[in-house]
């Protein structure tokens, strides 16, 4: 996102939102693929009841939670960045 903002230097809220959407679209596919493959790989470990499951489950739960958190961040970070840039723009226009 920072790279897009340095290149474009948006001067309106509409342009800020367009830049944030473009930046988020570049990052969403790799982040989703990483999270999806990790979550799918952990499902057998999380559902296993056999030998060794008692050792693997405590390691799989935090990894699974981290990937769920990463999925939330994919949506949350662009929104927070957009809010920050909009506030910064309003402050510049007031000064």
C-alpha positions as YAML, in Angstrom:
chain: A
units: angstrom
residues:
- id: 1
  name: UNK
  ca: [0.00, 0.00, 0.00]
- id: 2
  name: UNK
  ca: [2.79, 2.42, 0.84]
- id: 3
  name: UNK
  ca: [4.28, 1.95, -2.63]
- id: 4
  name: UNK
  ca: [0.99, 2.76, -4.34]
- id: 5
  name: UNK
  ca: [0.51, 5.84, -2.15]
- id: 6
  name: UNK
  ca: [4.04, 7.06, -2.94]
- id: 7
  name: UNK
  ca: [3.43, 6.66, -6.68]
- id: 8
  name: UNK
  ca: [-0.06, 8.19, -6.85]
- id: 9
  name: UNK
  ca: [-0.18, 10.68, -3.96]
- id: 10
  name: UNK
  ca: [-4.00, 10.57, -3.75]
- id: 11
  name: UNK
  ca: [-5.61, 13.92, -3.02]
- id: 12
  name: UNK
  ca: [-9.22, 12.88, -2.45]
- id: 13
  name: UNK
  ca: [-11.04, 10.27, -0.42]
- id: 14
  name: UNK
  ca: [-12.19, 8.52, -3.58]
- id: 15
  name: UNK
  ca: [-8.61, 8.22, -4.82]
- id: 16
  name: UNK
  ca: [-7.44, 6.98, -1.41]
- id: 17
  name: UNK
  ca: [-10.07, 4.25, -1.44]
- id: 18
  name: UNK
  ca: [-9.17, 3.25, -5.00]
- id: 19
  name: UNK
  ca: [-5.49, 2.99, -4.05]
- id: 20
  name: UNK
  ca: [-6.29, 0.91, -0.96]
- id: 21
  name: UNK
  ca: [-8.49, -1.47, -2.94]
- id: 22
  name: UNK
  ca: [-5.79, -1.89, -5.59]
- id: 23
  name: UNK
  ca: [-3.13, -2.57, -2.97]
- id: 24
  name: UNK
  ca: [-5.36, -5.01, -1.10]
- id: 25
  name: UNK
  ca: [-6.18, -6.88, -4.30]
- id: 26
  name: UNK
  ca: [-2.47, -7.47, -4.93]
- id: 27
  name: UNK
  ca: [-2.02, -9.03, -1.47]
- id: 28
  name: UNK
  ca: [-5.26, -10.95, -1.04]
- id: 29
  name: UNK
  ca: [-4.51, -13.92, -3.33]
- id: 30
  name: UNK
  ca: [-1.11, -14.85, -1.86]
- id: 31
  name: UNK
  ca: [-2.41, -14.43, 1.68]
- id: 32
  name: UNK
  ca: [-5.50, -16.52, 0.99]
- id: 33
  name: UNK
  ca: [-3.50, -19.28, -0.68]
- id: 34
  name: UNK
  ca: [-1.05, -19.46, 2.23]
- id: 35
  name: UNK
  ca: [-3.81, -19.53, 4.83]
- id: 36
  name: UNK
  ca: [-5.98, -21.98, 2.92]
- id: 37
  name: UNK
  ca: [-3.20, -24.52, 2.36]
- id: 38
  name: UNK
  ca: [-2.08, -24.34, 5.98]
- id: 39
  name: UNK
  ca: [-5.62, -24.70, 7.32]
- id: 40
  name: UNK
  ca: [-6.33, -27.64, 5.00]
- id: 41
  name: UNK
  ca: [-3.06, -29.31, 6.00]
- id: 42
  name: UNK
  ca: [-3.91, -28.94, 9.70]
- id: 43
  name: UNK
  ca: [-7.42, -30.38, 9.48]
- id: 44
  name: UNK
  ca: [-6.29, -34.03, 9.64]
- id: 45
  name: UNK
  ca: [-4.07, -33.24, 12.63]
- id: 46
  name: UNK
  ca: [-6.89, -31.41, 14.41]
- id: 47
  name: UNK
  ca: [-9.37, -34.23, 13.86]
- id: 48
  name: UNK
  ca: [-7.05, -37.17, 14.55]
- id: 49
  name: UNK
  ca: [-7.67, -39.42, 17.52]
- id: 50
  name: UNK
  ca: [-4.97, -42.02, 16.91]
- id: 51
  name: UNK
  ca: [-1.49, -42.60, 18.18]
- id: 52
  name: UNK
  ca: [0.55, -39.41, 18.53]
- id: 53
  name: UNK
  ca: [-2.48, -37.11, 18.34]
- id: 54
  name: UNK
  ca: [-1.93, -36.01, 21.93]
- id: 55
  name: UNK
  ca: [1.47, -34.60, 20.91]
- id: 56
  name: UNK
  ca: [0.45, -33.02, 17.61]
- id: 57
  name: UNK
  ca: [-2.78, -31.35, 18.68]
- id: 58
  name: UNK
  ca: [-1.17, -28.78, 21.03]
- id: 59
  name: UNK
  ca: [1.08, -27.67, 18.16]
- id: 60
  name: UNK
  ca: [-1.68, -27.59, 15.55]
- id: 61
  name: UNK
  ca: [-4.18, -25.47, 17.50]
- id: 62
  name: UNK
  ca: [-2.04, -22.28, 17.66]
- id: 63
  name: UNK
  ca: [-1.09, -22.66, 13.98]
- id: 64
  name: UNK
  ca: [-4.74, -23.03, 13.02]
- id: 65
  name: UNK
  ca: [-5.68, -20.00, 15.14]
- id: 66
  name: UNK
  ca: [-2.88, -17.98, 13.56]
- id: 67
  name: UNK
  ca: [-4.17, -18.73, 10.08]
- id: 68
  name: UNK
  ca: [-7.70, -17.74, 11.07]
- id: 69
  name: UNK
  ca: [-6.25, -14.51, 12.47]
- id: 70
  name: UNK
  ca: [-4.41, -13.98, 9.15]
- id: 71
  name: UNK
  ca: [-7.72, -14.28, 7.28]
- id: 72
  name: UNK
  ca: [-9.21, -11.60, 9.52]
- id: 73
  name: UNK
  ca: [-6.18, -9.37, 8.93]
- id: 74
  name: UNK
  ca: [-6.62, -9.60, 5.16]
- id: 75
  name: UNK
  ca: [-9.82, -7.62, 5.60]
- id: 76
  name: UNK
  ca: [-8.94, -5.49, 8.60]
- id: 77
  name: UNK
  ca: [-5.59, -3.99, 7.58]
- id: 78
  name: UNK
  ca: [-6.79, -2.27, 4.37]
- id: 79
  name: UNK
  ca: [-9.75, -0.76, 6.22]
- id: 80
  name: UNK
  ca: [-7.54, 0.61, 8.99]
- id: 81
  name: UNK
  ca: [-5.02, 1.92, 6.44]
- id: 82
  name: UNK
  ca: [-7.81, 3.67, 4.54]
- id: 83
  name: UNK
  ca: [-9.10, 5.29, 7.73]
- id: 84
  name: UNK
  ca: [-5.60, 6.48, 8.62]
- id: 85
  name: UNK
  ca: [-5.02, 8.01, 5.19]
- id: 86
  name: UNK
  ca: [-8.45, 9.68, 5.13]
- id: 87
  name: UNK
  ca: [-7.80, 11.26, 8.53]
- id: 88
  name: UNK
  ca: [-4.36, 12.40, 7.36]
- id: 89
  name: UNK
  ca: [-5.92, 13.96, 4.23]
- id: 90
  name: UNK
  ca: [-8.57, 15.81, 6.28]
- id: 91
  name: UNK
  ca: [-5.91, 17.18, 8.62]
- id: 92
  name: UNK
  ca: [-3.80, 18.39, 5.67]
- id: 93
  name: UNK
  ca: [-6.80, 20.14, 4.11]
- id: 94
  name: UNK
  ca: [-7.65, 21.91, 7.38]
- id: 95
  name: UNK
  ca: [-4.11, 23.25, 7.81]
...
